Amino acid sequence: MVLLSVLDQSPVRSGGTVADTIQETFDLAQAADRLGYHRYWVAEHHSTAALAGSCPEILIGQIAARTSRIRVGAGGVMLSHYSPLKVAEQFRMLSTLFPGRIDLGLGRAPGSDQLTARALAYADPPVGPELYPRQIADLLAWIDDALPESHPFAGVRAMPRGAPAPEIWLLGSSGESARIAAHFGTAFSFAHFISADGSVEVTHSYREHFRPSAALDRPRASAAVFVVCADTEAEALRLAKSRELFIVRLYTGRGGPYPSVEEADAFPYGARELAIAQHARRRCIAGAPEQVRDRLVAFAAEHGVDEFVIVTITHDPKARLRSYELLAEAFGLAEPANRSQQR
């Protein structure tokens, strides 16, 4: 059986506030902890009105303090913006505070527009993607306290010393990201909810080219998949309309908070908008619990993944929580007696 985890993008719904969003993140994390999900990741986005998670390293500590069992981490830190030493120290500290429960997922996408990316890195010209492998190498060395003596920063140690290492994942939606993860011998999470193109080839390529490392002796792959689960297929498809409008607005430069189903029903879709919405449906698994479970099981077999990191956003936070509850039940994550006590 594959593992089930959560990726929370901290959505800001229309009519809601950022304070509402953060409380909903805490509520969902505590529910995921009770329901038996394996890990809870928070994302990093900037200059995006619909997504409030700009500081995963802060949210991780708050979530870990409010939960007891579940692993907590970043899905992920956009490393191109930051010093590898600083990221290593942030996650060494988190691992000291919550030993054995912290994950560090790393991405190379900006998670923002290019101007914001330049402001975050505070570099002119901005750091290019060609530097990303070197940043990964340096970060891994600082995490493991194994910077080579020939390194320009030899002698610099990431603090606090003696901290347990977080679990490292590289994130991506392309063959290049998979190759980097395979080269460094880290776990790899494919961002299917961002791009479904070539997903089977990418995950298989990662496994084929994986090189064992000190941290991982065999490939370990997951897929981040957008899921809406409801009591009926019709209700799941109805709830998923919000995401379709969100994607349409995002791709056409009309951002804003996460829309309601009513807003989606009232939106005057033109031909281009309809094409975008239809394309977005390819990256969404929506249905009743058994339908969603069967599609995920088939996906895991086809892609060779060990784990799903489930992204679910609905305008109604109760519907989002219900989706995760139904999925946990469909996969038997918690014993029936425990589930009855949780309700």
Helices and strands as residue ranges (DSSP letters): E 3-8, H 18-35, E 39-42, H 56-66, E 71-78, G 79-81, H 84-97, E 102-107, H 114-121, G 129-131, H 132-143, E 167-172, H 175-184, E 187-191, H 199-209, E 221-229, H 233-251, H 261-266, H 271-281, E 284-287, H 289-303, E 307-311, H 317-330, H 336-342
